[in-house]
């Protein structure tokens, strides 16, 4: 999966992509969980989820008319980049019970040593340190949680094709594909 992600990112030919990839490696993107207790809350879950979202979009290519393929790759693979954490601190840490055992129900918890900044904003901040995001990519990443996000009232009526596709693919991946049965 890591090789697939690297190939996708490199194929965008985005200036600074190698530095972003190094930052992702240095900060645990490829091993981070995707959530604390819900979808893909396991080592490598963030990578798997990011690729799932990208792949779903590719499978819906009939609906991608007018969406730049490189913008899709950037937005879909980096929409949850902030879930790896920031400032040298992971977003999720193992959730140890009083017994010293890791919780089965909620194996990870949000890092108490990292200030509370929404992961959408972290994603944009981190990516923007290394590559130039387009206005459309920035908007799609910021609003990828749609009406479930903190900025839902700012989004209403201002949706864009890239943002809508990203939101749908993210929801499909997290609520359908990645649900533990």
VOBAMI-391950 format. One line per field, with one value per residue: residue in three letters; chain; x, y, z of N, C-alpha, C, O in turn. Coordinates in Angstrom, 1 decimal, padded with zeros to 4 digits. Atoms other than C-alpha are relative to their C-alpha. Layout:
% residues N
residu [ALA;...]
chaine [A;...]
n_x [X;...]
n_y [Y;...]
n_z [Z;...]
ca_x [X;...]
ca_y [Y;...]
ca_z [Z;...]
c_x [X;...]
c_y [Y;...]
c_z [Z;...]
o_x [X;...]
o_y [Y;...]
o_z [Z;...]
This chain:
% residues 181
residu [UNK;UNK;UNK;UNK;UNK;UNK;UNK;UNK;UNK;UNK;UNK;UNK;UNK;UNK;UNK;UNK;UNK;UNK;UNK;UNK;UNK;UNK;UNK;UNK;UNK;UNK;UNK;UNK;UNK;UNK;UNK;UNK;UNK;UNK;UNK;UNK;UNK;UNK;UNK;UNK;UNK;UNK;UNK;UNK;UNK;UNK;UNK;UNK;UNK;UNK;UNK;UNK;UNK;UNK;UNK;UNK;UNK;UNK;UNK;UNK;UNK;UNK;UNK;UNK;UNK;UNK;UNK;UNK;UNK;UNK;UNK;UNK;UNK;UNK;UNK;UNK;UNK;UNK;UNK;UNK;UNK;UNK;UNK;UNK;UNK;UNK;UNK;UNK;UNK;UNK;UNK;UNK;UNK;UNK;UNK;UNK;UNK;UNK;UNK;UNK;UNK;UNK;UNK;UNK;UNK;UNK;UNK;UNK;UNK;UNK;UNK;UNK;UNK;UNK;UNK;UNK;UNK;UNK;UNK;UNK;UNK;UNK;UNK;UNK;UNK;UNK;UNK;UNK;UNK;UNK;UNK;UNK;UNK;UNK;UNK;UNK;UNK;UNK;UNK;UNK;UNK;UNK;UNK;UNK;UNK;UNK;UNK;UNK;UNK;UNK;UNK;UNK;UNK;UNK;UNK;UNK;UNK;UNK;UNK;UNK;UNK;UNK;UNK;UNK;UNK;UNK;UNK;UNK;UNK;UNK;UNK;UNK;UNK;UNK;UNK;UNK;UNK;UNK;UNK;UNK;UNK]
chaine [A;A;A;A;A;A;A;A;A;A;A;A;A;A;A;A;A;A;A;A;A;A;A;A;A;A;A;A;A;A;A;A;A;A;A;A;A;A;A;A;A;A;A;A;A;A;A;A;A;A;A;A;A;A;A;A;A;A;A;A;A;A;A;A;A;A;A;A;A;A;A;A;A;A;A;A;A;A;A;A;A;A;A;A;A;A;A;A;A;A;A;A;A;A;A;A;A;A;A;A;A;A;A;A;A;A;A;A;A;A;A;A;A;A;A;A;A;A;A;A;A;A;A;A;A;A;A;A;A;A;A;A;A;A;A;A;A;A;A;A;A;A;A;A;A;A;A;A;A;A;A;A;A;A;A;A;A;A;A;A;A;A;A;A;A;A;A;A;A;A;A;A;A;A;A;A;A;A;A;A;A]
n_x [000.8;-000.9;-000.5;001.1;000.1;-001.1;000.1;001.1;-000.5;-001.1;000.6;000.6;-001.1;000.1;-001.3;-000.1;000.7;-001.0;-000.2;001.3;-000.1;-000.9;000.7;001.0;-000.8;-000.5;001.0;000.8;001.2;000.2;000.3;001.0;001.3;000.9;000.9;-000.3;000.7;001.0;-000.5;-001.5;-000.7;-001.1;-001.2;000.1;001.3;000.1;-000.5;001.0;001.1;-000.4;000.0;001.4;000.7;-000.5;000.5;001.4;000.2;-000.4;001.1;001.1;-000.6;001.0;000.5;-001.2;-000.1;-000.3;-000.9;-001.4;-000.4;-001.0;000.7;000.7;-001.0;-000.5;001.1;000.4;-001.0;-000.5;001.1;-000.1;-001.4;-000.1;000.2;-001.3;-000.4;-000.7;-001.0;-000.7;000.9;001.0;001.4;000.5;-001.0;000.7;000.9;-000.3;001.0;-000.7;-000.7;-001.2;000.3;000.6;001.5;000.5;001.1;-000.5;-001.4;-000.8;000.7;-000.6;-001.1;000.2;-001.1;000.2;001.1;001.2;000.2;000.7;-001.0;000.1;-000.9;-001.4;-000.3;-000.4;-001.2;-001.2;-000.2;-000.4;-001.4;-000.9;000.6;001.0;001.3;000.9;001.1;001.0;-000.5;000.1;001.4;000.5;-000.6;000.6;001.4;000.3;001.0;001.3;000.8;-000.5;-001.2;000.1;000.3;001.2;000.9;-000.7;000.0;001.4;000.3;-001.2;-000.7;-000.6;-000.1;-001.1;000.4;001.1;-000.6;-000.8;000.8;000.7;-001.0;-000.4;001.1;000.2;-001.1;000.1;001.2;000.4;-001.1;-000.9;000.8;-000.3;001.3]
n_y [-001.2;-001.2;-000.3;-000.6;-001.4;-000.8;-000.1;-001.0;-001.4;-000.4;-000.2;-001.3;-000.9;-001.2;-000.5;000.2;001.2;000.8;-000.5;000.4;001.4;000.2;-000.4;001.0;001.2;-000.4;-000.2;001.2;000.1;001.3;000.9;-000.5;000.5;-001.0;-000.6;000.5;001.2;000.3;000.6;000.2;-000.4;000.9;-000.5;000.0;-000.3;-001.3;000.2;000.8;-000.9;-001.0;000.7;000.4;-001.2;-000.3;001.1;-000.1;-001.1;000.6;000.8;-000.9;-001.0;-000.6;-001.2;-000.8;-001.0;-001.4;000.0;000.3;001.3;-000.3;-000.6;001.1;000.7;-000.8;-000.2;001.3;000.7;-000.8;-000.6;000.3;-000.1;-000.4;001.0;000.6;-000.9;-001.2;-000.5;001.1;000.8;000.7;-000.4;001.1;000.8;001.3;-000.2;001.0;000.1;000.0;001.3;000.0;000.6;-000.9;000.2;000.7;-000.8;-001.3;000.2;-001.2;-001.2;-001.2;-000.4;-001.1;-001.0;-000.8;-001.0;000.3;-000.7;001.0;000.7;-000.6;-001.2;000.6;000.6;-001.1;-000.6;000.9;000.1;-001.3;-000.3;000.7;-000.2;-001.1;000.5;-001.0;-000.4;001.1;001.1;-000.5;000.0;001.4;000.6;-000.7;000.4;001.4;000.6;-000.5;-000.5;000.6;-000.8;-001.2;-001.2;000.3;-001.1;-000.7;000.8;000.1;-000.7;-000.4;001.2;000.1;001.4;000.7;000.1;000.9;001.3;000.3;000.3;001.3;001.1;000.1;000.6;001.3;000.8;000.2;000.5;001.2;000.9;000.2;000.4;001.3;000.8]
n_z [000.0;000.0;001.3;000.8;-000.4;000.5;001.5;000.2;-000.3;000.9;001.4;000.1;000.4;-000.7;-000.6;-001.4;-000.4;-000.7;-001.4;-000.7;-000.3;-001.2;-001.2;-000.3;-000.6;-001.3;-001.0;-000.2;000.8;000.6;-001.1;-000.9;000.1;000.6;-001.0;-001.3;-000.4;001.0;001.2;000.2;-001.2;-000.1;000.6;001.4;000.4;000.7;001.4;000.7;000.2;001.0;001.3;000.3;000.5;001.3;000.9;000.2;001.0;001.3;000.5;000.3;001.0;000.8;-000.7;-000.2;001.1;-000.5;-001.2;000.4;-000.6;-001.1;-001.2;-000.7;-000.8;-001.1;-001.0;-000.5;-000.8;-001.1;-000.8;-001.4;-000.4;-001.4;-000.9;-000.4;-001.1;000.4;-001.0;-000.6;-000.9;000.7;-000.4;-000.8;-000.8;-000.5;-001.2;-001.0;-001.1;-001.3;-000.2;000.8;001.3;001.0;000.1;001.2;000.6;000.5;-000.1;000.0;-000.5;000.5;-000.8;-001.0;000.1;001.3;-000.1;000.7;001.3;000.8;000.9;001.3;000.0;-000.1;001.3;000.9;-000.5;000.3;001.4;000.6;-000.3;001.0;001.4;000.2;000.3;000.7;-000.8;000.0;-000.8;-001.3;-000.4;-000.1;-001.2;-001.1;-000.2;000.4;-000.9;000.4;-001.0;-001.3;-000.5;-000.9;000.8;000.8;000.4;001.0;001.2;000.6;001.3;000.6;000.3;001.3;000.4;-000.7;-001.4;-000.1;000.3;-001.1;-001.1;000.2;000.0;-001.4;-000.7;000.5;-000.5;-001.5;-000.5;000.7;000.3;-001.1;-001.2;-000.5;000.0]
ca_x [000.0;002.8;004.3;000.9;000.6;004.1;003.5;000.2;001.8;004.9;002.8;001.2;004.7;003.9;006.9;007.9;006.2;009.4;009.8;006.1;006.7;009.7;007.6;004.9;007.5;009.1;005.8;004.2;001.6;002.2;001.7;-000.8;-004.3;-007.2;-009.3;-009.3;-012.0;-014.1;-012.9;-009.4;-008.3;-005.2;-001.6;-001.5;-005.2;-004.7;-002.7;-005.4;-008.2;-006.5;-006.0;-009.6;-010.9;-008.7;-009.7;-013.4;-013.1;-011.2;-014.1;-016.5;-014.5;-017.7;-018.5;-015.0;-015.7;-014.1;-012.1;-008.3;-006.9;-003.9;-006.2;-008.2;-005.0;-003.8;-007.2;-008.1;-004.8;-004.0;-007.5;-006.7;-003.0;-003.5;-004.4;-000.7;-000.3;001.9;004.8;006.5;003.5;001.2;-002.6;-003.4;-001.6;-002.3;-005.1;-003.8;-006.3;-005.5;-004.5;-001.7;-003.4;-004.4;-008.2;-009.9;-012.9;-010.9;-007.3;-006.2;-007.0;-006.4;-003.0;-003.4;-000.1;-001.3;-003.4;-007.0;-006.9;-009.3;-007.5;-008.8;-006.9;-003.8;-004.0;-003.9;-001.2;001.1;000.6;001.0;004.4;005.7;003.4;001.2;-002.4;-004.9;-007.8;-010.1;-007.9;-007.7;-011.5;-012.2;-009.8;-011.2;-014.7;-014.3;-016.5;-019.3;-022.2;-020.5;-017.6;-017.1;-017.6;-020.9;-022.7;-019.9;-020.2;-024.0;-024.7;-021.0;-020.1;-017.8;-017.5;-014.1;-015.4;-018.6;-016.7;-014.2;-016.9;-018.9;-015.8;-014.7;-018.1;-018.4;-014.9;-015.5;-019.1;-019.4;-016.1;-014.2;-016.9;-015.9;-018.5]
ca_y [000.0;002.4;002.0;002.7;005.9;007.0;006.3;008.3;011.3;011.3;011.1;014.4;016.0;018.5;020.6;019.7;016.3;014.5;016.7;016.0;012.3;012.5;014.4;011.8;009.0;011.0;011.6;008.2;008.7;005.2;003.5;005.7;004.5;006.2;006.7;006.0;003.3;003.4;002.7;001.3;001.9;-000.1;000.4;001.4;002.3;005.9;004.8;002.2;004.7;007.3;004.8;003.6;007.1;007.7;004.3;004.9;008.2;006.4;003.9;006.8;008.3;008.9;011.6;013.1;015.2;018.6;017.4;017.5;014.0;015.5;017.5;014.3;012.5;015.3;015.9;012.2;010.9;013.9;014.8;013.1;013.9;015.7;012.5;011.5;014.4;017.5;019.1;015.8;014.4;011.7;012.5;009.1;007.2;003.7;003.7;001.9;000.8;001.0;-002.7;-001.7;-003.5;-001.7;-001.3;-003.7;-001.4;001.8;000.9;004.5;007.9;011.4;012.6;014.8;016.5;017.9;021.0;020.5;021.6;019.9;017.3;019.0;022.2;020.2;018.4;021.7;023.2;020.2;019.8;023.5;023.5;021.3;021.7;024.4;023.4;024.9;026.8;023.9;021.3;023.5;023.9;020.2;019.1;021.7;020.6;016.9;016.1;018.0;018.6;016.5;019.0;022.0;024.4;023.0;026.3;027.9;025.1;025.1;026.1;026.5;022.9;022.2;019.0;018.1;018.7;016.7;013.8;013.8;013.9;011.0;008.8;009.5;008.6;005.5;004.3;004.9;004.0;001.1;-000.4;-000.1;-001.2;-004.1;-006.9]
ca_z [000.0;000.8;-002.6;-004.2;-002.2;-003.1;-006.8;-006.7;-005.0;-007.2;-010.4;-009.5;-010.3;-007.6;-006.6;-003.1;-003.1;-002.0;001.0;001.9;001.6;003.9;006.4;006.2;006.8;009.7;011.4;011.1;008.4;007.0;010.4;012.1;012.9;011.1;014.2;017.9;018.0;014.8;011.2;010.7;014.3;013.8;012.7;009.1;009.1;007.9;004.8;004.0;004.4;002.3;-000.5;-000.2;-000.7;-003.7;-005.3;-004.8;-006.7;-009.5;-009.7;-010.0;-012.9;-014.8;-012.2;-012.3;-015.4;-014.8;-011.8;-012.4;-011.7;-009.8;-007.6;-006.9;-005.9;-003.7;-002.0;-001.6;-000.3;001.9;003.3;006.6;006.7;010.0;011.6;011.7;014.2;014.1;015.9;016.4;018.3;017.0;017.0;018.4;021.1;022.5;025.1;028.1;030.8;034.5;034.3;031.9;029.0;025.8;025.5;023.1;022.6;022.1;021.3;020.7;022.2;021.1;022.3;025.4;024.6;021.3;021.2;019.9;016.2;013.8;011.6;008.5;009.4;010.4;007.0;005.1;007.3;006.9;003.2;002.5;004.2;001.3;-001.7;-003.1;-002.8;-005.2;-003.9;-004.8;-003.1;000.0;000.1;-000.5;002.3;004.7;004.1;003.4;006.4;004.8;007.1;009.8;010.1;012.4;009.5;008.2;008.1;006.1;003.5;002.9;-000.7;-001.5;-002.3;-005.3;-007.4;-005.8;-002.3;-002.9;-004.5;-001.6;001.0;-000.6;-001.1;002.5;003.8;001.6;002.7;006.5;006.8;004.3;003.2;006.5;009.0;011.1;010.5]
c_x [000.9;000.5;-001.1;-000.2;001.1;-000.1;-001.1;000.5;001.1;-000.5;-000.7;001.1;-000.1;001.3;-000.1;-000.5;001.0;000.2;-001.3;000.1;000.9;-000.6;-001.0;000.7;000.5;-001.0;-001.1;-001.2;-000.3;-000.3;-001.1;-001.4;-000.9;-001.0;000.3;-000.8;-001.0;000.7;001.5;000.8;001.1;001.3;-000.1;-001.4;-000.2;000.5;-001.1;-001.2;000.2;-000.1;-001.5;-000.8;000.4;-000.6;-001.5;-000.2;000.4;-001.1;-001.2;000.4;-001.0;-000.5;001.1;000.2;000.2;000.9;001.4;000.4;001.1;-000.6;-000.7;001.0;000.4;-001.1;-000.3;001.1;000.5;-001.1;000.1;001.5;000.3;-000.2;001.3;000.5;000.9;001.0;000.7;-000.8;-001.0;-001.4;-000.6;001.1;-000.8;-000.7;000.2;-001.0;000.8;000.8;001.3;-000.2;-000.6;-001.5;-000.3;-001.1;000.5;001.5;000.9;-000.9;000.7;001.1;-000.3;001.1;000.0;-001.2;-001.2;-000.1;-000.7;001.0;-000.1;000.9;001.4;000.4;000.5;001.3;001.2;000.3;000.5;001.4;000.9;-000.4;-001.0;-001.3;-000.8;-001.1;-001.1;000.4;-000.1;-001.5;-000.5;000.6;-000.6;-001.4;-000.3;-001.0;-001.4;-000.8;000.3;001.2;-000.4;-000.5;-001.2;-000.8;000.7;000.0;-001.3;-000.1;001.3;000.8;000.6;000.1;001.1;-000.4;-001.1;000.5;000.8;-000.9;-000.7;001.0;000.5;-001.1;-000.2;001.1;-000.2;-001.2;-000.5;001.1;000.8;-000.7;000.3;-001.3;000.1]
c_y [001.3;000.3;000.6;001.5;000.8;000.2;001.1;001.4;000.5;000.3;001.3;001.1;001.3;000.4;-000.1;-001.3;-000.9;000.4;-000.3;-001.4;-000.3;000.4;-001.0;-001.2;000.4;000.1;-001.1;-000.1;-001.5;-001.1;000.4;-000.7;001.1;000.6;-000.7;-001.3;-000.4;-000.7;000.0;000.5;-001.0;000.6;-000.1;000.4;001.3;-000.1;-000.8;000.8;001.0;-000.6;-000.4;001.1;000.3;-001.1;000.1;001.1;-000.5;-000.9;000.8;001.0;000.6;001.3;001.0;001.0;001.4;000.0;-000.4;-001.2;000.3;000.6;-001.1;-000.8;000.7;000.1;-001.3;-000.6;000.9;000.6;-000.2;000.1;000.5;-001.0;-000.7;000.8;001.1;000.4;-001.1;-000.8;-000.7;000.5;-001.1;-000.8;-001.2;000.4;-001.1;000.1;000.0;-001.3;-000.1;-000.7;001.0;-000.4;-000.7;000.8;001.3;-000.1;001.3;001.1;001.2;000.4;001.2;001.0;000.7;000.8;-000.4;000.9;-001.1;-000.6;000.6;001.2;-000.5;-000.5;001.1;000.7;-000.8;-000.1;001.3;000.4;-000.5;000.2;001.1;-000.7;001.0;000.4;-001.1;-001.1;000.4;-000.1;-001.4;-000.7;000.6;-000.5;-001.5;-000.7;000.5;000.5;-000.6;000.8;001.2;001.2;-000.2;001.2;000.9;-000.7;000.0;000.9;000.4;-001.2;000.1;-001.5;-000.8;-000.3;-001.1;-001.4;-000.5;-000.4;-001.4;-001.2;-000.3;-000.7;-001.5;-000.9;-000.3;-000.6;-001.3;-001.0;-000.4;-000.4;-001.4;-000.8;-001.1]
c_z [000.0;-001.4;-001.0;000.3;-000.5;-001.5;-000.3;000.2;-001.0;-001.4;-000.1;-000.5;000.8;000.6;001.5;000.5;000.8;001.4;000.8;000.3;001.1;001.3;000.4;000.6;001.4;001.1;000.1;-000.8;-000.4;001.1;000.9;-000.2;-000.7;001.0;001.3;000.3;-001.2;-001.3;000.0;001.2;000.3;-000.7;-001.5;-000.5;-000.8;-001.4;-000.7;-000.3;-001.1;-001.4;-000.4;-000.6;-001.4;-001.0;-000.3;-001.1;-001.4;-000.6;-000.4;-001.1;-000.9;000.6;000.2;-001.1;000.5;001.2;-000.5;000.8;001.1;001.2;000.7;000.8;001.2;001.1;000.7;000.9;001.2;000.9;001.5;000.5;001.4;001.0;000.4;001.2;-000.6;001.1;000.7;001.0;-000.8;000.5;000.9;000.7;000.5;001.3;001.0;001.1;001.3;000.2;-000.8;-001.4;-000.9;-000.2;-001.3;-000.7;-000.6;000.1;-000.1;000.6;-000.6;001.0;000.8;-000.1;-001.3;000.1;-001.0;-001.2;-000.9;-001.0;-001.4;-000.2;000.1;-001.4;-001.0;000.4;-000.4;-001.5;-000.6;000.4;-001.1;-001.4;000.0;-000.3;-000.8;000.9;000.2;000.9;001.5;000.6;000.2;001.3;001.2;000.3;-000.4;000.9;-000.2;001.2;001.4;000.6;000.8;-000.8;-000.9;-000.5;-001.0;-001.4;-000.7;-001.2;-000.7;-000.5;-001.5;-000.4;000.7;001.4;000.2;-000.3;001.2;001.2;-000.2;000.1;001.4;000.8;-000.4;000.6;001.5;000.5;-000.7;-000.1;001.3;001.3;000.3;000.0;001.1]
o_x [000.6;000.6;-000.8;-000.3;000.9;000.2;-000.8;000.4;001.0;000.0;-001.0;000.7;000.3;002.0;-001.0;-000.5;000.6;000.4;-001.2;-000.3;000.6;-000.5;-001.1;000.2;000.4;-000.7;-002.1;-002.1;-001.4;-000.7;-001.5;-001.7;-000.5;-001.5;001.2;-000.3;-001.7;001.3;002.2;001.8;001.0;001.1;-000.6;-001.6;-001.0;-000.2;-001.5;-001.8;-000.7;-000.6;-001.8;-001.5;-000.5;-001.0;-001.9;-001.1;-000.3;-001.4;-002.0;-000.1;-000.8;-001.0;000.9;001.2;-000.6;001.3;001.6;000.3;001.1;-000.2;-000.8;000.8;000.5;-000.8;-000.5;000.7;001.0;-000.8;-000.3;001.8;001.2;000.2;001.3;001.4;000.9;000.8;001.1;-000.2;-001.7;-001.6;-001.3;002.1;-002.0;-000.3;-000.4;-001.4;002.0;001.8;002.1;000.7;-001.3;-001.8;000.2;-001.2;000.0;002.1;002.0;-002.1;001.8;000.9;-000.6;000.9;001.0;-002.3;-000.9;-000.7;-000.2;001.8;000.9;001.6;002.3;001.5;001.5;002.1;002.2;001.4;001.4;002.0;002.1;000.4;-001.5;-001.5;-000.6;-001.3;-001.6;-000.4;-000.6;-001.7;-001.2;-000.2;-001.0;-001.8;-001.5;-001.5;-002.3;-000.3;-000.3;001.6;-001.5;-001.1;-001.3;-001.3;000.1;000.2;-001.4;000.0;001.2;002.0;000.1;-000.1;000.9;-000.2;-001.1;000.1;000.7;-000.6;-000.8;000.7;000.7;-000.8;-000.4;000.9;-000.2;-001.2;-001.4;001.1;001.1;000.0;000.3;-002.3;-000.9]
o_y [002.2;001.5;001.4;002.3;001.9;001.3;001.9;002.3;001.6;001.2;001.7;002.1;002.4;-000.4;000.3;-001.6;-001.6;-000.4;-000.6;-001.8;-001.1;-000.3;-001.3;-001.8;-000.5;-000.1;-000.9;-000.9;-002.0;-002.2;-000.3;-001.1;002.3;001.7;-001.6;-002.2;-001.4;-001.7;001.0;001.2;-001.8;001.5;-001.2;000.5;001.4;000.4;-000.4;000.7;001.2;000.0;-000.3;001.0;000.6;-000.7;-000.1;000.9;-000.2;-000.9;000.2;002.1;001.7;002.2;002.0;001.7;001.9;001.1;-001.5;-001.3;-000.4;000.3;-001.1;-001.1;000.1;-000.2;-001.4;-001.2;000.3;001.4;000.6;-000.5;000.0;-000.8;-001.5;000.4;001.3;000.0;-001.0;-001.7;-000.1;000.9;-000.7;-001.0;-001.2;001.2;-002.2;001.2;-000.1;-001.3;-001.0;-000.7;002.0;-001.6;-000.4;000.8;001.7;000.5;001.2;001.1;001.1;000.4;002.3;002.1;001.4;000.4;-001.0;002.0;-002.2;000.1;000.6;001.4;000.1;-000.3;001.0;001.0;-000.3;000.1;001.3;001.3;-000.1;000.3;001.5;-001.4;002.2;-000.2;-001.3;-001.6;-000.3;-000.5;-001.7;-001.4;-000.1;-000.6;-001.8;-001.8;000.1;001.3;-000.2;000.5;001.6;002.1;000.4;001.1;001.6;-000.1;000.0;002.1;001.0;-001.1;000.8;-002.4;-001.9;-001.4;-001.9;-002.4;-001.7;-001.4;-002.2;-002.1;-001.4;-001.6;-002.4;-002.0;-001.4;-001.3;-002.0;-002.1;-001.6;-000.4;-002.3;-000.3;-001.9]
o_z [-000.7;-001.8;-001.8;-000.6;-001.1;-002.0;-001.2;-000.6;-001.4;-002.1;-001.2;-001.0;000.3;001.3;002.1;001.7;001.7;002.3;002.0;001.5;002.0;002.3;001.6;001.5;002.3;002.2;000.6;-000.4;-000.4;000.7;001.8;-001.3;-000.7;000.8;001.4;001.1;-001.0;-001.1;000.2;001.0;001.3;-001.5;-002.0;-001.8;-001.7;-002.3;-001.8;-001.4;-002.0;-002.3;-001.6;-001.6;-002.2;-002.1;-001.4;-002.0;-002.4;-001.8;-001.1;-001.2;-001.4;-000.1;000.9;-001.2;001.3;001.6;-001.1;002.0;002.1;002.3;002.0;002.0;002.3;002.3;001.9;002.0;002.1;001.8;002.3;001.5;002.1;002.2;001.3;001.9;-001.8;002.3;001.9;001.7;-001.7;001.6;001.8;000.1;000.6;002.1;000.9;001.6;001.3;001.0;-000.6;-002.2;-000.5;-000.3;-002.4;-001.9;-001.7;001.0;000.3;000.6;-001.0;002.2;000.3;000.4;-001.6;000.4;-002.0;-001.1;-001.0;-001.6;-002.1;-001.2;-000.6;-001.9;-001.7;-000.4;-000.9;-001.9;-001.4;-000.2;-001.2;-002.3;001.0;-001.3;-000.6;002.0;001.2;001.6;002.3;001.7;001.2;002.0;002.2;001.4;-000.7;000.5;000.5;002.0;002.4;001.7;000.8;-000.3;-002.0;-001.6;-001.8;-002.4;-001.9;-001.1;-001.8;-000.8;-002.3;000.5;001.2;001.9;001.1;000.5;001.6;001.8;000.7;000.8;001.8;001.6;000.5;001.1;002.0;001.5;-000.2;000.4;001.4;002.4;-000.5;000.6;001.2]
